[in-house]
Amino acid sequence: MPRARGRVPAHARHRKVIKAAKGFYGRRKNTFRTAQAAVVKAGVNAYKGRKQKKRNFRSLWIQRINAAVRTVDDKLTYSRFIDGLTKAGLGVDRKVMADLAMHEPAAFTALVEKARKALAA
């Protein structure tokens, strides 16, 4: 009896990799060896990108908050504003503050005033 070589599982693995490489350029989309390397690399980059996305958004929120703080009070910086909020006991995260700064300027101005009073005290 001949030895079973595992053709069906191997073909299924190859098909899965080729499917994941759909849309890639050149041989990377249809040659198994290059497609497999490209799919692994794409997975690594996607993993890194999910971490970088969090950093980029935090940086964007900080920039927006800083710009909004300076429009309310030109002498107050972002770091002093955050220090004032901490001293005032206000725990508002940066995502919410950036959204307030863009869409609710009056509410954000109230936050700046509270931070300023806490810094003065």
C-alpha positions as CSV (number, residue, x, y, z in Angstrom):
1,M,0.0,0.0,0.0
2,P,1.5,3.4,-0.9
3,R,2.3,5.9,1.7
4,A,-0.1,8.8,2.2
5,R,1.7,12.0,1.5
6,G,-0.7,14.5,3.0
7,R,-1.7,16.2,-0.2
8,V,-5.1,17.4,0.8
9,P,-3.9,19.1,4.1
10,A,-0.9,20.7,2.3
11,H,-3.2,22.0,-0.5
12,A,-5.6,23.4,2.1
13,R,-2.7,25.2,3.9
14,H,-1.4,26.6,0.6
15,R,-4.9,27.7,-0.4
16,K,-5.3,29.5,2.9
17,V,-2.0,31.4,2.5
18,I,-2.8,32.3,-1.1
19,K,-6.2,33.6,0.0
20,A,-4.6,35.7,2.7
21,A,-2.3,37.1,0.0
22,K,-5.1,38.3,-2.2
23,G,-4.5,41.8,-3.5
24,F,-0.7,41.6,-3.1
25,Y,1.5,42.7,-6.0
26,G,3.4,40.4,-8.4
27,R,4.3,36.8,-7.3
28,R,3.5,37.6,-3.7
29,K,-0.1,36.9,-4.5
30,N,0.1,33.5,-6.3
31,T,3.4,31.8,-5.5
32,F,3.2,29.9,-2.2
33,R,6.7,30.6,-0.9
34,T,6.7,34.3,-1.5
35,A,3.1,34.6,-0.5
36,Q,3.8,32.9,2.8
37,A,6.6,35.3,3.6
38,A,4.5,38.2,2.5
39,V,1.5,37.1,4.7
40,V,3.8,36.6,7.7
41,K,5.3,40.0,7.2
42,A,1.9,41.6,6.8
43,G,0.8,40.0,10.0
44,V,3.8,41.4,11.8
45,N,3.2,44.9,10.4
46,A,-0.5,44.7,11.3
47,Y,0.4,43.8,14.9
48,K,2.8,46.7,15.2
49,G,0.3,49.0,13.5
50,R,-2.3,48.2,16.2
51,K,0.1,49.4,18.9
52,Q,1.2,52.5,16.9
53,K,-2.4,53.5,16.3
54,K,-2.9,53.9,20.1
55,R,0.3,56.0,20.4
56,N,-0.7,58.2,17.4
57,F,-4.2,58.9,18.7
58,R,-2.9,59.8,22.2
59,S,-0.4,62.2,20.6
60,L,-3.2,63.7,18.5
61,W,-5.4,64.2,21.6
62,I,-2.6,65.8,23.4
63,Q,-2.0,68.2,20.5
64,R,-5.7,69.1,20.3
65,I,-5.9,69.7,24.1
66,N,-2.8,71.8,24.1
67,A,-4.1,74.0,21.2
68,A,-7.4,74.4,23.0
69,V,-5.8,75.3,26.3
70,R,-3.7,77.9,24.6
71,T,-6.7,79.5,22.9
72,V,-8.4,79.9,26.4
73,D,-5.3,81.0,28.3
74,D,-2.1,81.8,26.3
75,K,0.2,81.4,29.4
76,L,-1.1,77.9,30.3
77,T,0.6,74.9,28.8
78,Y,-0.7,71.4,28.3
79,S,1.5,70.0,31.1
80,R,0.5,72.7,33.6
81,F,-3.2,72.1,32.6
82,I,-2.9,68.4,33.3
83,D,-1.2,69.2,36.6
84,G,-4.0,71.5,37.5
85,L,-6.6,68.9,36.7
86,T,-4.8,66.4,38.9
87,K,-4.6,68.8,41.8
88,A,-8.3,69.6,41.3
89,G,-9.1,65.9,41.5
90,L,-10.6,65.8,38.0
91,G,-10.0,62.5,36.2
92,V,-11.0,63.2,32.6
93,D,-9.2,61.1,30.0
94,R,-7.5,62.7,27.1
95,K,-9.8,61.3,24.5
96,V,-12.8,62.9,26.2
97,M,-11.0,66.2,26.8
98,A,-10.0,66.4,23.1
99,D,-13.6,65.8,22.1
100,L,-14.8,68.5,24.5
101,A,-12.2,70.9,23.2
102,M,-13.5,70.4,19.6
103,H,-17.2,70.1,20.1
104,E,-18.0,71.8,23.5
105,P,-15.7,74.8,23.9
106,A,-17.7,76.1,26.9
107,A,-17.4,72.9,28.8
108,F,-13.7,72.8,28.0
109,T,-13.2,76.4,29.2
110,A,-14.8,75.4,32.5
111,L,-12.2,72.6,32.8
112,V,-9.4,75.1,32.1
113,E,-10.8,77.5,34.8
114,K,-10.9,74.7,37.4
115,A,-7.4,73.7,36.6
116,R,-6.2,77.3,36.8
117,K,-7.9,77.7,40.2
118,A,-6.3,74.5,41.5
119,L,-2.9,75.7,40.3
120,A,-3.3,79.0,42.0
121,A,-4.3,77.4,45.4
